[in-house]
Amino acid sequence: MKQKVYEQLNKEIYYDTLTNGLKVFIIPKPHFNKTFLSLDVNYGSIDNTLIPADGSNPISLPAGVAHFLEHKMFDKKTYDVDSLFNHYGAEVNAFTSFTDTNYVAETTQNLKQVLNLLLNFVQVPYFDAAKVEKEKGIIEQEIKMYDDDPDALLYFKTVRNMYPHFALNQDVAGSVDSIQKITVNDLYLAHNNFYRPANMKLVIVGDVNPDEIISMIKQNQSELDLKSFNAGKAFFDLNDLRGINRLEETNLGLAQPKAALGIKGLNSMGNGQENLKNELTLELLMYILLSSHSTLNAQMYKNGIIDDSFNYEIENEHLFHFAFISGDTDYPDDFITQLKHTLLNAGQRLVGKNNELQLIKREMIGSRIMQGDSVERLALSVGDKFNGYSNLYDEIQIIQQIELVDLIDMANSFFKLDNMTVNIIK
Amino acid sequence: MDGVNLQVVNTHKFDTTTLVINLISPWEVTESASRGVLSRIMGSANADYPDQQSFTNRLAWLNGADLDTDVFRYGNTHVLRIRMEIPNNKMLANDQLLKMTIDFMASILFKPLVSGNEFNKELFDVERNNLARYLESIKDDKELYAYRRSLELYYSGQYSLAQSDVGSLADVKSLTAQKVYQTYLELLNKAQIQITVLGNVNKDIVKTEFSKWPFKQRSRQSLSLKIFDDQQKMNMDSEKQPIQQTKLSLGYSLPVYYDDELFLAAVLFNQILGGSTQSRLFQIVRERYHLAYYADSSYNSLMGTVFIQAGVNNEQLEQAENLIQKQILEIQAGQITDETLTDVKNELLNAKLSNQDVPQRMAISLFNQELLGQMNSFSVWCTKLKRVTKQQIVNVANDMKLRSKFILLGE
C-alpha cells in the first residue's frame, strides 16, 4: 500500500490497487466517530453503447439503464439492503450521474460488517423480471417529477443543446419511453460488463487503521466468488461531441422566467495534475467574475436582473467539460447580454487584478480546509483516472500555484461566442 | 462578569474553529420581529464594513470565514446567534486569524451602522424586505403552513405561544429602523451573553481577546425555558386550497420535558412513532399502505408537545388518519418488539456520535448544555439510554393527548 503525505497540511492518504483491479483510497480522520464509505462505479448515463470483451458487435442499451440498475441493486432475493444496513447502525444511499454510479454508506459501528455488505450488495447482481416491470412505474414517476421541475428542465435542455448528438442529450434517468424498453437481460449485461472491480474505486474516510482496512477488503474480495468475466467497454464516436444549438425558448406559463447560459469547453483540459489545475483555474475564473464579490454580480443584483437564485456550476469529466450559469429573472435578455459581455471581455478585464485573485485564492483554500472536517466531502473529493485520482488536499496545493496569467489564458480560450448556448423558460 | 459567560473547548479533532455568540433574553412577542431583522442586519454590514463588497472581502481575507446570524426560540427564551467558522491557524500562514476574527465579531456586535438613533435606512430596508419576502413565501410551503395553523389552534387564545422565531409578517412590515436600533441596545445591555469557542485554540489567548470586549454590567436573569399549558380543550379547523395534496397536522400534548426522568423515553417514543425512516409512520403508513407521501412526527421537549405531519390524497384522508391513530394505539398497548427497542436506541446513539463529528453541531450542543444546565458526560448519557425500558416508553405514549388538528384540503 502506498502513502502520500501532505506536509503543509499535516495530512496523509493511503492507496492501493488490488490484484482484481479495484482501486482503494483510505483517508484517516483521527477521533472521528463516523466512517464514510464510497464505492464508485465508472459507469453512468452516457455509457449506452457497449463493446463486449470478445470484440463482437457493439450493443446499444436503452437510455436510463445505469440509473435503473442503481435502483434495482437494492432489491435482493433473500434480504433487503436498506434494512440490513440499518440493522448494523448504518445508512446507505446511491446516485447516478452522467459518468458514474456511486454507492455510499456511513456508520459509527460495525465497520467490518458494513464494509462487507457494501462490497457484496454492489458486486453480486440479482434481478427479477417482475420487480423490473414494477420499477418502471416508479421511475416513470421520478422522471415526471423532474419534468415538472423547471430548474431541472432548464439544466437538461441546456446540456442537450451543447451536445445534441452525444449521449448527454438524454436525461440521466432516461425518458418515459426508453425505460419501457429495459429488460432483465439489459441489467445483467450492464452489470457484467461495467460493474467490474477494475472499473471501480472504493474510498474510506474515518478513524481507521489503513492496514486493517486493506486486509478486510482483500479478504472480502478473495471470498467473493466473482465471475472472471472479461469486462466490456463503453464506446463513443467522438465526432458526436460536435455541434451546438444556440438558442431555445420554452413557454410553461411560469410566474417568473428562468434563463441559462451554457458554455461548452472545446479545448482539452489535459490529464492528471494538469487537468486538476485547469479545472481549478476555471473555478477561480468563474468565481472572480460571477460570485457575490464581483462588480457584475453586485450590479445585476442591484438592478433587479438577478436574485438569490443566481447560480453557476462547472462539470469536468473525461470526455467533456462545460459551465452552466442560470437564474430566475424578469429580464432574461438583459441577463444573457450582460453575462456574455462580461465573459467575452474577461481576459482584458482581469489584467492587473492580481490582488483580487490572491484574496480569492486565500478564501478558497481556507474554505477547503474547513470542508476537510466532513468525512463525506473528503471522500467524494477523490477523483478519477483522468485527473490522477486527486483529492481535496491536492486541490489545496494546486490552488496556491495558480496565477493571474492562468486565468487570463483560460478566459481567452474558454469564453467564445461559438461555444455558448442560451436557454429561456417562460 | 455576571450574565456574560465564555466557554472555551480545546480539541485537536477539527481543522475548523467555531465561535458562537448567543444573546439570550426572554421571549417577547413584541420584540421577535425586530430581533429577526436585527440578526439579518448584523450578518450584512456594520460601521467598519458598511457595504456588501467590503464585508464579503473581509470574510475572504479571514481565510474564507463562514458567518451565520439568526434568531431561535427556545421555549420561553429567545436567542440571537452569531456564528463564525474559520480554518485552524496552524494550517495557514496566518497566526493572527483567530484574533482578527474575534475583532470582526466585535465589529458586528459593537459597531452598528447607524445614523442618529436608528439603523442606516438603506440597510434596514433591504434586510426588512428580505425577511418580509421570506415570510410571504411560507404561504407557498403548504406543509409548514398547515403546521403553523395547527400550532395556533393548539395554543388557541395564547398568541404569544404560537409565534414563530421571527414573529409575524404584519409585525415585520410595521417595523422601523429606529425600533430595531432600540432592540439592539436593549439586547446589548441587558441580554445574557453566552460565548462558545470550539477548536484547536489557545484558551488564554481567547480569554484575553474576549475580556477586552466592552460589555456593560447586567443583572443575571433567570430564564424560563419550559412552556406549560394546562388547557384541556381540543381545537380543530380545516381550509380548502387549490393544491394537489391534502396536508394534515396533528398536535398532541406530551408533558415530558428535557429535565424529566422520562425524557429519553419520550425521545425514543417519538423515534418509534414517526421520527425516522425506521418509524411506524414511515414504514407502515407510507411504505406498506402508500397512504401518505410523507408522514413524520417531532417532539419538542421545551413545549412538551408532539406534532404529526402527513401529506395524503384527499380521498384517503380518513383512512390515513385512522392508520396513524392505530400506530399510536398499538404503542400505547405495548406493541414494541425487542428488536425495535434495540434498533431505535442504536439509531439515537449513532445520531449523537455523528453530531460530535460536526463542529457547528458540537458548538450548538455545548451551548444547549449550558442553557439547559445539563452537563452530562457522554458516558452518563449512554448509560441512561441503555436503561430506558419498554414500559417507560409505553407510559410516555399513554400520556399523549390530541389537542389540535388542522387539515389543508386539496382538490
Interface residues (C-beta under 8 A of the other chain):
Chain A: Q8 L9 N10 P30 H31 F32 N33 K34 N86 H87 G89 E106 T107 T108 Q109 S292 H293 A298 L359 I360 R362 E363 M364 I365 G366 S367 R368 I369 M370 G372 D373 S374 V375
Chain B: T11 H12 K13 F14 D15 T16 Q52 Q53 T56 N57 L59 A60 W61 L62 N63 G64 A65 D66 E85 I86 P87 N88 K90 M91 L92 Q278 D343 N346 E347 L349 N350 L353 S354 Q356 D357 V358 P359
